[in-house]
Structures are given as C-alpha cells and as structure tokens.
Amino acid sequence: MNRETTETEEKGKVDMPTIILYLLFLVMGWISIYAASFDLENATSMFDLSSRAGMQLVWIGTSLLLAFALMKIDTGFYETYAFIFYIGGIALLLITLLVAPEINGSRSWLVMGPVRLQPAEFMKFIIALVLAKAFNSYNFRLMKPKNLLLVSSIILLPFILVVLQSETGTALVYLAFIMMLYREGLPGGFLLIGISTIIYFVLGIRFSETFVGSISLGEFITTLLIIVFAAGMVRSYLKRREVSAIILTIPVVLFLVAFLISLFGVKVNYGFVALLSLGLTGLYLILLFLRFWKKPYLYIFLFVVASFSFVESVEYVFYDVLQPHQQTRIKVTLGMEQDLQGSGYHVGQSKIAIGSGGFAGKGFLNGTQTKLKYVPEQDTDFIFCTIGEEQGFIGSSIVLILFVIFILRLIYLAERQRTIFGRVYGYGVASVFLFHLIINIGMVIGIMPVIGIPLPFFSYGGSSLWGFTILLFIFLRIDKSQKRM
C-alpha cells in the first residue's frame, strides 16, 4: 500500500529544477537581447513590440503557451507519430530548399508575411524522437548493420538537406546525436574516428604551407599520428603490448637509419620515410590478420588506410570544395591569417568586447562595443559578448555554470528513465544543448570557426526559441509520465 501511494505521488511531478532554469534563461536572455539591441539615440522600452526585445517577449510568451500545451499531450502520441513527424519534417526541408528566398547567403527560411520560420530548427526534436522510437523497437541492437544504417540515415538525410540550404551550422548540430549513440552502445572506436578526422583536418590545413621533403608538414605529422593511433588501438582492443611496441618501433628505426645516412652527405627525404613507415605498419597489420585471423587487426588496418585516404583528400576538400569565405573563416580561426576587416571582424570585435568587460563588467547598458554596434549579430549568434562586456567575468561565469547545471540535470533525468524511448530522447536533448553551448561560446571567443550557432534561450529568434522549447518540454513530459520507486 505504501509503495502504491509513493508511486502515485511521484507520477505526475514535473522536474522543477529544470523548469526554474528554463524560466531563468528566458529572463536573462530577454534582458541580454534588450542590452545588445539598445539604441543610444532612439531608446525604447523593453516592452516595445517594434524592438528586438519586445518581439522576443512575444516569442517568450508563445513559447510558454507551447510548453504548457506540450505538457498536456500524452507521451504515447510522441512515440506513435515520431516517423510521421520525420516524414513531414523532411518534406518541409525539401519545400524550404525549393521556395525559400536567399537571406544572408542561405535558403533556410520560410517567409509567411511578417513571420519567418526556419524548419531546420524543428528537425532537432524530430530526429531525437525518431531515434528514440527506433531504439525502443523490439530487440534493437545498434551495431547490427541494418540498424546502424537506419540510424545513420535518420541523421544524415536532414543533415544533407540543410547543408544544401547553405545552413552548415545548423546541420552540424545534428551530428551531436553521436554522443547519444555512444551512450547506447556505439563503440569508442567510432568516436576515435570522428576525433581523429578533426585532428587530421586541422593539422593538415594548419601546416599545409610548410614542407618536409615531398609532403607538407601537416601530412608528415598526421602520417606519424596514424601510426601512433594504430599502436594504441592494438594495445586497447587486442591487449598485445609487444605488437604495439613493434608498430611504434618501425618509424623510430627508419628515421634513425635515415639520419645516419644523412651524416654521410646523402640528402634524405624525411617525408618519404614517414610514408614508408606508414606503409610498413599497414603491411605488418595485414600479415598479423592473415596469421592469427583476428578481425581487429583487419579493422585497424582499414582504419590506417581510411585515415591516410582522408589525409590525402584534406587539401582538395579545403581548397576545391569549401567556399572562399569558409576557407577564410577556418584560416582565421587556425591563426593562418589575420582578417580583422573581413571574416575575422566578428570574432575580433567580440573578443575586444568580452575582454573590455574585465572582472565585474561595465554595467547594464554601459557596454561601449555593443552599444556602438561594433559587433555584428550581437543579439543573435554573438549575444554572449554582450554578457561578457556588461557583466564581465563574473556574469559570464554565472551563465556558463547555469548551463552546465542545466545539461547535467538533463543527463540525470535521462538516466532515471524507465524506458529506452525516454532515455534515448533525453540524451538526445542533452547532446543538442551541449553542442550548442560549446560551439557558440567557442565561436564567440575565437577558438572555433563562425558557423552561426545560437546560444539556447539567449539568442534572438522565434524559430530557435520554439525549437529549444519543444525539444526540452517533450522530454519533461516524458519524464513526468514515469513511475518511480
């Protein structure tokens, strides 16, 4: 009897800490937008609907109504119609691609009179729902080929459509679901592949203009790095320390021999030595596979081949596939160029604004960089620089700490779910918010390229606010429906 009473009491309670954080973010975001868009010559009230702050207040009001409505919908509705939502979302992305006008270089906005909506924002919660529905299927195992193909297709199809709309930043958010996949059984090797490709790309581009023999310094470093990764994988997955040691010894011996040869006045191509070391590593791995017939050796060999192929394609992709403005943004981020009047202007002015805020900030509405409009997009993607300038290190830290608490709370809620559907969706929500936080802050302080990622609940915009609200409150509704001991 006591147990039944406890279950009845627990069921139906919404998670108040998350609600409080959500409401706090809305208020802080509204105030920040007012500060960022404040005009010294034509000052308006925070409630003036002709201003950005006034319009954001409208979006906040509609978001609260939307949140209330979402909490009234039975959770079975979200699971039952998840794939219908997905089909509708894909159709909407296709329509947007065909009919949307070009705005700021992208075709991602549907314009309906005074209202503009960005369908790509709503695909975040739709993808999370569909993935949760798929994982909740009977006897679902992620690493079955057909299931892995299904999950990959669910993420990559909208990703491709949004990239075609020239909205690369939003498309990259969809890749955040990899963090959820890792929680649900995706091997760590897949994460290694993702991290290694980023490292290869950064090193390959950053040191592409300096050469070591017949190859660039970037290719030289990444080639040796592939060998180190291969040795680490052998030790981690096969527990063969002696094999790992031999793999690491191959380049050491070859470079030592090459150095000794150079002492006799022979010109040595160290780039070729690095490539030869990689080739011998691959040959050694395939021989081990043929001898012991253990698949991990084959997989590591394929990793070496794929890594080298990727490294060889980096410069082609960068210089022949990416647009000139995208190349410039990456070069500025990597410190290869200084373009303070062009692509680097946003970040340069943002860093000045944040730095000028000091420890305690200049005070509300006293930020000179933001009030004089030196920072472009300062009430949308670069809203954090307004916080940094006016509230200083203290205010910025408070915002970041609150976001960390918020994301940790989401992870806690996801872990306590009694259904796979709830857990997978919860981790999807946490992954999206974490990705937005890391990329937006990194972008504003200049350690990541500018790709147009809003700061949740702070950046101005109805589509993003609605999207984040729907994403969050579907999860809170799912959590509310759970019976807990």
Buried (B, 14 or more C-beta within 10 A) or exposed (E): EEEEEEEEEEEEEEBEEBBEBBBEBBEBBBBBBBBBBBEEEEEBEBEBEEBBBBBBBEBBEBBBEBBEEBBEEEBEEBBEEBBEBBEBBBEBBEEBBEEBEEEEEBBBBBEEEEEBBBBBBBBBBBBBBBBBBBBBEEEBEBEEEEBBEBBEEBBEBBBEBBBBBBBBBBBBBBBBBBBBBBBBEBBEBBBBBEEBBEBBBBBBBBBBEEBBBEBBBBBBBBBBBBBEBBBBBBBBBBEBEEBBEBBBEBBEEBBEEBEEEEEEEEEBBBBBBBBBBBBBBBEBBBEBBEEEEEEBBBBBBEBBBBBBEBBEBBBEEBEEEBEEEBBBBBBBBBEBBEBEEBBBBBBBBBBBBBEBBEEEBBEBEEBEBBBEEBBEBBBBBBBBBBBBBBBBBEBBEEBBEBBEEBBEBBBBBBEBBEBBBBBBBBBBBBBBBBBBBBBBBBBBBBEBBBBBBBBBBBBBBBBBBBBBBBBBBBBBBBBBBBEEE
